[in-house]
Amino acid sequence: MQFKRLLDTLARSSAQAVTTLGQGQKEQDELKNYLYVETEIEKDFRRLLESNPTQDTVIFLCGSSGDGKSEILKRYYESYSNKFRFHLDATHAFKPDQNAIDALDQLFDEHYQSAKPLVIGINVGMLFNFSSQGAARHEEIKNAIESYLQNGNQTVSSYKFLNFEKYPKFSIEDGKTGSSFISELIAKVVVAQSDSNPLYRAYLDAAQTSPSKLTINYELLQYEQVRKQIVHLLLSARLKFDHFLSARALLDFVHHLITGPGLLFDNLFVAGHNDLSDVISHFDPCSVRSRLIDQFLIQHPLGIREAAFDEFQKSVFESFGVSNINSVGWLRFFYLFRDVDIGNNFHKTFQIDFQQPLYDRYIEIWRLHKNYDGSAVQRHTLRSFYKDELVSALFRFGNRLDPSLTTKQHLFLCSRNGVFVSAAADIKPDLKRIEGESIVNIHEFPVCLKVGDKPLRKFNVNLSFLELVSKINDGYRPNKHDKNTIVILEEVIDDVTKVILRSGKINFSDGRNQFSLTNEVEDDEFLVGGSE
């Protein structure tokens, strides 16, 4: 079936997945050209080509496998091959007995004799390899690459680097939460109902002659609200797992959503069929624990159903043609279509249960740090976050052996023979440093603390760390499964301890009495505070 053949063009395993200078089949090439979305890195690449660089210039378009380097280079090869020499993939050799490093050595040798600037599509890993393994005669190029990899600087004007990693696909700026690139690409697959979309033409044919699960899934994906939920899930996966997302992986994901083993809402959350779905499966709404969700999962298989649900089920069949959905599938459907009006809107009963307050809170705090300008409102909001959440969790973690110290703003130091030793710790945000910090990506933001007037080392907070902070404040005790975030907590506590030990006053408590010792000297004796 033509519809299925065109859909398979989107798959990672498709022969069309990797772009070369050759031509594919006409319809597949038409689809790829139609789906193409111009990105910011492409705009900068085009400006660089149009700047008329000198003949000794080498432009490195670098990133990771599948992010679209070859696609960009092929598009500009047709217009600029008379002015530039293009090498689409630096992992390729020029002859069978040659490895990629040797091929790059040869390429640079030929470049020295050429009258054209050179453009190379190259993975960051291959940049590392060439900087260490390339021929000694290319020392200047190797040094330029090494400098760029270490600090991002382009030290030699004739070597230009454009890196996909510097152009994130997601944004959580005010008014831009999500991804315009992903939203536009998915929309191009299913929304443009015109002759310019070869996939849509094939879908119309299939829907009229042989409707199937493929056509149903394609129709379900046409709802903008559904696509927004999918983009939100991809953003959550990026924040939670720092998951890399290439253009090729995204198209393979869309292919799986439509052609996977089940209906769209099941394909989205079932692991074992697609890399992105494996990650998104961690956000399966069926794993959310709430009274309403648990009740539905238990009662539905037993045939205990509300009249409102039976009415809703009929509306779903009339609107989408889907039926025979089990309880798990229904919950996934409720989640994915929660912003779509359907019949009596029974599915919106679960909206509160599907909320993700941690992610919303992370985005809010990230924006505060990103946009902090010292205004009174921002100062108040940031101080509240540090005092009530971050610093509170630090005290609770640091004082887990003696929780009573937390209310006194004291930090536990050690215990000897039943006596707890502590010191006062005035931990607060270093707002001036926060204002001067820049944020380079969405999956972490810098935290600047000080104890009294002594600044602590900056550290970065990601979603997992913020989640642990929230759990600690709710009474959770970290364990070995939290080892990555515990290391950060322990380092911060260690930094605080070093400062408060120099404050000159420590406190002792045996649970009944408390004493303080200061290094102030009077008549050659240390001063000891009275018992409390």
Salt bridges, closest charged atoms under 4 A:
ASP8 OD2 - LYS4 NZ 2.93
ASP8 OD1 - HIS255 NE2 2.87
GLU30 OE2 - ARG201 NH2 3.29
GLU38 OE2 - ARG46 NH1 2.54
GLU40 OE2 - LYS43 NZ 3.18
ASP44 OD1 - ARG47 NH1 2.38
ASP67 OD1 - LYS69 NZ 3.11
GLU71 OE1 - LYS32 NZ 3.90
ASP89 OD2 - HIS92 NE2 3.42
ASP105 OD1 - HIS138 NE2 3.85
ASP109 OD2 - ARG137 NH2 2.73
ASP109 OD1 - HIS138 NE2 3.11
GLU110 OE1 - ARG85 NH1 2.67
GLU139 OE1 - LYS142 NZ 3.85
GLU173 OE2 - LYS370 NZ 3.94
ASP174 OD1 - ARG367 NE 3.30
GLU224 OE2 - LYS228 NZ 3.85
ASP242 OD1 - ARG238 NH1 2.04
ASP242 OD1 - HIS443 ND1 3.39
ASP266 OD1 - ARG332 NH1 2.88
ASP284 OD2 - ARG332 NH2 2.59
ASP294 OD1 - ARG289 NH2 2.61
ASP341 OD1 - LYS348 NZ 2.61
GLU364 OE1 - ARG361 NH1 2.93
GLU389 OE2 - ARG361 NH2 2.36
ASP426 OD2 - LYS428 NZ 3.49
ASP430 OD2 - ARG433 NH1 3.48
GLU437 OE1 - LYS458 NZ 3.34
GLU467 OE1 - LYS240 NZ 2.55
ASP494 OD2 - LYS498 NZ 3.45
ASP495 OD2 - ARG457 NE 2.92
ASP510 OD2 - ARG512 NH2 3.81
